[in-house]
Amino acid sequence: MWCFILIHNDYPDFLENISAQVTLVDEDGGMIARQSASPPLNILPPNSSLPISVFFEPEIPSKAQPRVQILTATRLMPDDERYLPAKLQNVLVTITWSGRSAQINGEVNLPAEEKAASQVWWQQQLLTKQAVS
């Protein structure tokens, strides 16, 4: 069972380090399974949304229901210099004929007047399982 959740930032500040716990419960509210998840980007701007997803292995009861709880979300201070104003350029997305995978290529550039980055983090999520219907 795939669970897709849209996390929305209703606050006037940027948020970072967001994580959530997705718990599957049975008809009586008993826990079946639980997993933690994070969005694909570390920063969530004000009035914006990002998805999270988790996959629960079979066998999942047909009446299982997901419950979501935010575990962490930290306010990003306006004067925080850890994140540089990077821009994506020359992005090329190639999707396979089946639509089940994609390859993304591009460049991440900083404005010429910006200081050089000392560290770059890249988070990649690889989905290898098919959804159970």
FENPELIN-V861128 format. One record per pair of residues at least 4 apart in sequence whose ideal C-beta (glycine too) atoms are under 7 Angstrom apart, sorted by sequence separation. I is the first residue (numbers start at 1). J is the second residue. If there is no record, write none. Layout:
i->(I	I)
j->(J	J)
//
This chain:
i->(11	25	26	44	56	60	76	95	96	110	25	39	96	9	25	26	44	25	95	110	23	24	94	24	41	93	94	40	7	23	39	93	22	39	7	21	22	39	91	92	38	92	5	21	22	37	91	37	90	5	19	20	37	89	90	19	88	89	3	19	35	18	88	89	18	86	87	33	86	86	17	85	16	18	84	85	16	32	14	15	32	85	14	84	14	7	14	20	22	24	32	13	43	84	12	9	11	26	36	9	24	27	7	9	26	9	26	9	25	24	25	43	8	7	24	25	6	7	22	23	6	7	5	22	4	5	20	21	4	20	3	20	21	2	3	20	19	2	19	18	1	17	18	17	17	15	16	1	15	15	16	15	13	14	1	3	5	13	55	58	40	40	2	1)
j->(15	29	30	48	60	64	80	99	100	114	30	44	101	15	31	32	50	32	102	117	31	32	102	33	50	102	103	50	18	34	50	104	34	51	20	34	35	52	104	105	52	106	20	36	37	52	106	53	106	22	36	37	54	106	107	37	106	107	22	38	54	38	108	109	39	108	109	56	109	110	42	110	42	44	110	111	43	60	43	44	61	114	44	114	45	39	46	52	54	56	64	46	76	117	46	44	46	61	71	45	60	63	44	46	63	47	64	48	64	64	65	83	49	49	66	67	49	50	66	67	51	52	51	68	51	52	68	69	53	69	53	70	71	53	54	71	71	55	72	72	56	72	73	73	74	73	74	60	74	75	76	76	75	76	64	66	68	76	129	132	123	125	131	132)
//
